[in-house]
Amino acid sequence: MEKIILNLISNSLKFTDDNGKIYVEIKVNHQEEQLFVHERNNGSSISEENSKKIFDRFAQTDNNIRRKNEGSGIGLYLFR
């Protein structure tokens, strides 16, 4: 769980400008033993087409070798 939350925040930092805003809200439902993590930012967004891939292993929206932001692409695959 820690890795997933750190990954979300890391991606927000990568794709939000220096003066941008990142919001993280974490809620716990103790009765149902559920954790809710909501993150939003005013950085660049993911296209609808690419948003379907965010739970795929090693998926990246930009496979160009000269891409601006690096990463492994493990993303939310860990959450599955």
C-alpha positions as CSV (number, residue, x, y, z in Angstrom):
1,M,0.0,0.0,0.0
2,E,2.8,2.4,0.9
3,K,4.5,1.8,-2.5
4,I,1.2,2.6,-4.3
5,I,0.6,5.8,-2.4
6,L,4.2,6.9,-2.9
7,N,3.9,6.1,-6.6
8,L,0.8,8.3,-7.0
9,I,2.4,11.2,-5.2
10,S,5.6,10.8,-7.2
11,N,3.7,10.8,-10.5
12,S,1.9,13.9,-9.4
13,L,5.1,15.7,-8.6
14,K,6.6,14.6,-12.0
15,F,3.6,15.9,-14.0
16,T,2.7,19.0,-12.1
17,D,4.5,22.3,-12.7
18,D,6.7,23.9,-10.0
19,N,3.8,26.3,-9.0
20,G,1.1,23.6,-9.4
21,K,-1.1,22.1,-6.7
22,I,-1.4,18.5,-5.6
23,Y,-4.2,17.4,-3.3
24,V,-4.2,14.0,-1.4
25,E,-7.1,12.9,0.7
26,I,-7.0,9.6,2.6
27,K,-10.1,8.2,4.3
28,V,-10.5,5.0,6.3
29,N,-13.7,3.0,6.8
30,H,-12.8,1.0,9.9
31,Q,-16.1,-1.0,9.8
32,E,-15.6,-2.2,6.3
33,E,-11.8,-2.3,6.6
34,Q,-11.4,-0.1,3.5
35,L,-8.9,2.6,2.6
36,F,-9.7,5.3,0.1
37,V,-7.0,7.4,-1.5
38,H,-8.0,10.4,-3.6
39,E,-5.4,12.3,-5.5
40,R,-5.7,15.2,-7.9
41,N,-3.5,17.8,-9.3
42,N,-3.5,20.6,-11.9
43,G,-0.7,19.1,-13.9
44,S,-1.0,17.3,-17.3
45,S,-3.7,14.7,-17.5
46,I,-3.9,11.2,-18.9
47,S,-6.0,10.8,-22.1
48,E,-9.1,8.7,-21.9
49,E,-7.4,6.1,-24.1
50,N,-4.3,5.9,-21.9
51,S,-6.3,5.9,-18.7
52,K,-7.5,2.4,-19.5
53,K,-3.9,1.2,-19.2
54,I,-3.0,2.5,-15.8
55,F,-3.5,-0.9,-14.1
56,D,-1.4,-2.7,-16.8
57,R,2.1,-3.9,-15.8
58,F,4.9,-1.6,-17.1
59,A,2.4,0.5,-19.2
60,Q,3.5,4.0,-20.0
61,T,1.8,6.7,-22.1
62,D,5.1,7.9,-23.6
63,N,7.4,5.2,-24.9
64,N,9.7,7.7,-26.6
65,I,13.3,7.2,-25.4
66,R,13.6,11.0,-25.0
67,R,10.5,11.4,-22.8
68,K,10.4,14.2,-20.3
69,N,9.6,12.0,-17.2
70,E,11.2,8.7,-16.4
71,G,9.6,5.8,-14.6
72,S,9.4,2.0,-14.6
73,G,5.7,1.9,-15.6
74,I,4.8,-0.4,-12.7
75,G,2.2,2.2,-11.7
76,L,-1.0,0.9,-10.3
77,Y,-0.3,-2.7,-11.4
78,L,0.8,-3.3,-7.9
79,F,-2.7,-2.5,-6.7
80,R,-4.3,-5.4,-8.6
